[in-house]
Amino acid sequence: MTSQSQGIQQLLQAEKRAKDKLEEAKKRKGKRLRQAKEEAIAEIDHYRLQREKEFRNKQTNVMGSQGNLSAKIEEQTKETVRNLASSYHKNMESMMKKLLSTICDINPEVHPNFRHAV
């Protein structure tokens, strides 16, 4: 009987060791999964930051060129307004004289199509 109880004890001890090894393996697996998840999250964050940086660079290039374009158009508009104002002030006096002479200087003439009734 003692040999049977020793055999049972050995089986129980072997079962306990197997159970401990199984629990240890589960813990290692859980630890590896958490580590893999953390590494994946870190890699995703790094990739996201890289793509956002590229996007900001492209956006800056596009918006920067649009900003330069709008500034250039604004400057051209101001230059055109200055030229028109200068031309107005330069030609205003002569145009007023021509307009007044056309309106005020009347030369009465008989129209060529007028037929005098006899």
C-alpha positions as CSV (number, residue, x, y, z in Angstrom):
1,M,0.0,0.0,0.0
2,T,2.8,2.4,0.7
3,S,4.0,1.9,-2.8
4,Q,0.5,2.8,-4.1
5,S,0.4,5.9,-1.9
6,Q,3.9,6.9,-3.1
7,G,2.7,6.4,-6.7
8,I,-0.4,8.5,-6.0
9,Q,1.8,11.2,-4.3
10,Q,4.2,11.2,-7.3
11,L,1.2,11.5,-9.7
12,L,-0.2,14.4,-7.6
13,Q,3.2,16.1,-7.6
14,A,3.6,15.6,-11.3
15,E,0.1,16.9,-11.8
16,K,0.9,20.0,-9.7
17,R,4.2,20.6,-11.6
18,A,2.3,20.3,-14.9
19,K,-0.4,22.7,-13.6
20,D,2.4,25.2,-12.5
21,K,4.1,24.9,-15.8
22,L,0.8,25.5,-17.6
23,E,0.0,28.6,-15.5
24,E,3.6,29.9,-16.1
25,A,3.1,29.4,-19.8
26,K,-0.2,31.2,-19.7
27,K,1.4,34.1,-17.9
28,R,4.3,34.2,-20.4
29,K,1.8,34.1,-23.3
30,G,-0.3,36.9,-21.7
31,K,2.9,39.0,-21.1
32,R,4.0,38.4,-24.8
33,L,0.6,39.4,-26.0
34,R,0.6,42.7,-23.9
35,Q,4.1,43.4,-25.1
36,A,3.1,42.8,-28.8
37,K,0.1,45.0,-28.4
38,E,2.2,47.8,-26.9
39,E,4.8,47.5,-29.7
40,A,2.0,47.6,-32.3
41,I,0.5,50.7,-30.7
42,A,3.9,52.3,-30.6
43,E,4.4,51.5,-34.3
44,I,1.0,52.7,-35.2
45,D,1.6,56.0,-33.4
46,H,4.9,56.4,-35.1
47,Y,3.4,55.8,-38.5
48,R,0.5,58.2,-37.7
49,L,2.9,61.0,-36.7
50,Q,5.0,60.4,-39.8
51,R,1.9,60.6,-42.1
52,E,0.6,63.7,-40.2
53,K,4.0,65.4,-40.7
54,E,3.9,64.6,-44.4
55,F,0.3,65.9,-44.6
56,R,1.3,69.2,-42.8
57,N,4.2,69.6,-45.2
58,K,2.0,69.2,-48.3
59,Q,-0.6,71.4,-46.8
60,T,2.0,74.1,-46.1
61,N,3.3,73.9,-49.6
62,V,-0.2,74.2,-51.1
63,M,-1.5,76.8,-48.8
64,G,1.8,78.7,-48.9
65,S,1.6,79.0,-52.7
66,Q,-2.1,80.0,-52.5
67,G,-1.1,82.7,-49.9
68,N,1.6,84.0,-52.3
69,L,-0.8,83.9,-55.2
70,S,-3.5,85.9,-53.3
71,A,-0.8,88.5,-52.2
72,K,0.3,88.8,-55.8
73,I,-3.2,89.3,-57.0
74,E,-3.8,91.9,-54.3
75,E,-0.7,93.8,-55.3
76,Q,-1.7,93.8,-58.9
77,T,-5.2,95.1,-58.0
78,K,-3.7,97.9,-56.0
79,E,-1.3,98.8,-58.9
80,T,-4.2,98.8,-61.4
81,V,-6.3,101.1,-59.0
82,R,-3.3,103.5,-58.7
83,N,-2.8,103.6,-62.5
84,L,-6.6,104.3,-63.0
85,A,-6.6,107.1,-60.4
86,S,-3.4,108.6,-62.0
87,S,-4.9,108.5,-65.4
88,Y,-8.2,110.0,-64.2
89,H,-6.5,113.0,-62.5
90,K,-4.2,113.5,-65.6
91,N,-7.0,113.5,-68.2
92,M,-9.9,114.9,-66.2
93,E,-9.3,118.6,-67.2
94,S,-8.9,118.0,-70.9
95,M,-12.0,115.7,-71.0
96,M,-14.1,118.3,-69.1
97,K,-13.1,121.0,-71.7
98,K,-14.0,118.7,-74.6
99,L,-17.3,117.8,-73.1
100,L,-18.2,121.4,-72.3
101,S,-17.2,122.6,-75.7
102,T,-19.3,119.9,-77.4
103,I,-22.3,120.8,-75.3
104,C,-22.0,124.6,-75.2
105,D,-20.7,125.5,-78.6
106,I,-23.7,125.1,-80.9
107,N,-23.3,125.8,-84.6
108,P,-26.8,126.0,-86.1
109,E,-26.9,124.4,-89.5
110,V,-29.6,123.2,-91.8
111,H,-29.8,119.5,-92.0
112,P,-28.7,118.1,-95.4
113,N,-32.0,116.2,-95.8
114,F,-34.1,119.2,-95.2
115,R,-36.2,120.2,-98.2
116,H,-37.4,123.7,-98.5
117,A,-41.1,123.8,-99.5
118,V,-41.6,126.1,-102.5
